[in-house]
Amino acid sequence: MKPKTNFTLLRDLVMVYPVKAKKQTESGIIVTNITEPNVPIEGFVVAVGPGTTDKKGNHVDVPVGVGDRVIFVKGEAKEVKHEGDTFLIIPSTDILCKVS
């Protein structure tokens, strides 16, 4: 279940609620990949900034919207905790694809 938020993001930032991918070792230990910076993570978009402008001054929209399921890399992500949930705020350029 993806939580609802009332955040207003700036620029081309995207707030994602990560779906923790769990891997279980042979001995039964569950390992998640959220802490590794370059491992792809899946999650739901819960807030999107208004976009940016290019070098010519043209507006550039963020290519995803609230509710989209995406795969992204943690890269420059900033972790935000709110009401018991953990979110990641990432630049839209860290999003690799949408999942349909």
C-alpha positions as CSV (number, residue, x, y, z in Angstrom):
1,M,0.0,0.0,0.0
2,K,1.4,3.4,-0.9
3,P,0.8,6.2,1.6
4,K,-0.7,9.6,0.7
5,T,1.3,12.7,1.3
6,N,0.8,16.5,1.1
7,F,4.3,17.4,0.1
8,T,5.1,20.1,-2.5
9,L,8.3,19.4,-4.3
10,L,10.5,21.9,-6.2
11,R,12.2,21.7,-9.5
12,D,12.4,18.2,-11.1
13,L,12.4,16.4,-7.8
14,V,10.3,13.2,-7.3
15,M,9.3,11.7,-4.0
16,V,9.1,7.9,-4.1
17,Y,7.8,5.3,-1.7
18,P,10.2,2.4,-2.2
19,V,9.0,-1.1,-2.4
20,K,11.6,-3.0,-0.5
21,A,12.9,-5.8,-2.6
22,K,13.7,-8.7,-0.2
23,K,16.1,-11.5,-0.9
24,Q,16.4,-14.4,1.4
25,T,19.7,-16.2,1.9
26,E,20.0,-19.9,2.2
27,S,20.2,-19.6,6.0
28,G,16.9,-17.5,6.0
29,I,18.4,-14.0,6.5
30,I,16.4,-11.4,4.6
31,V,18.5,-8.8,2.8
32,T,17.1,-5.6,1.2
33,N,18.9,-3.5,-1.4
34,I,17.7,0.0,-0.4
35,T,21.0,1.0,1.0
36,E,23.1,0.4,-2.1
37,P,23.4,3.5,-4.3
38,N,23.5,2.0,-7.7
39,V,21.2,-1.0,-7.4
40,P,17.8,-0.4,-9.1
41,I,14.9,0.0,-6.7
42,E,11.2,-0.2,-7.4
43,G,8.7,2.2,-5.9
44,F,5.6,4.4,-6.2
45,V,5.7,8.1,-7.1
46,V,3.8,10.1,-4.3
47,A,4.8,13.6,-5.2
48,V,6.3,15.4,-8.2
49,G,7.9,18.9,-8.6
50,P,6.8,21.3,-11.4
51,G,9.8,20.6,-13.6
52,T,12.7,22.7,-14.8
53,T,13.7,25.0,-17.6
54,D,16.2,24.1,-20.3
55,K,19.1,26.3,-21.5
56,K,16.7,28.2,-23.9
57,G,14.2,28.9,-21.1
58,N,11.6,26.4,-22.2
59,H,9.7,24.5,-19.5
60,V,10.5,20.8,-19.2
61,D,7.9,18.6,-17.4
62,V,8.9,15.8,-15.1
63,P,8.2,12.6,-17.1
64,V,6.3,10.7,-14.3
65,G,3.2,11.4,-12.3
66,V,1.8,10.6,-8.9
67,G,0.8,6.9,-8.7
68,D,3.3,5.8,-11.3
69,R,5.3,2.7,-10.4
70,V,9.0,3.3,-11.3
71,I,12.4,1.8,-11.2
72,F,15.2,4.1,-10.1
73,V,18.7,4.2,-8.6
74,K,19.2,5.7,-5.2
75,G,22.0,7.9,-6.5
76,E,21.6,11.3,-4.9
77,A,18.4,10.3,-3.0
78,K,17.6,12.1,0.3
79,E,15.7,9.9,2.8
80,V,12.7,11.5,4.5
81,K,10.7,9.9,7.3
82,H,7.1,11.0,7.8
83,E,4.5,9.5,10.0
84,G,6.3,6.2,10.2
85,D,7.0,5.8,6.5
86,T,10.3,6.3,4.7
87,F,10.4,8.1,1.4
88,L,13.2,8.9,-1.0
89,I,13.4,12.3,-2.8
90,I,15.3,11.9,-6.0
91,P,16.0,14.0,-9.1
92,S,13.9,12.8,-12.0
93,T,17.1,11.9,-13.9
94,D,17.6,9.0,-11.5
95,I,14.4,7.3,-12.7
96,L,15.2,4.5,-15.2
97,C,11.7,3.5,-16.3
98,K,8.0,3.3,-15.5
99,V,6.5,-0.1,-14.8
100,S,3.1,-0.8,-16.4
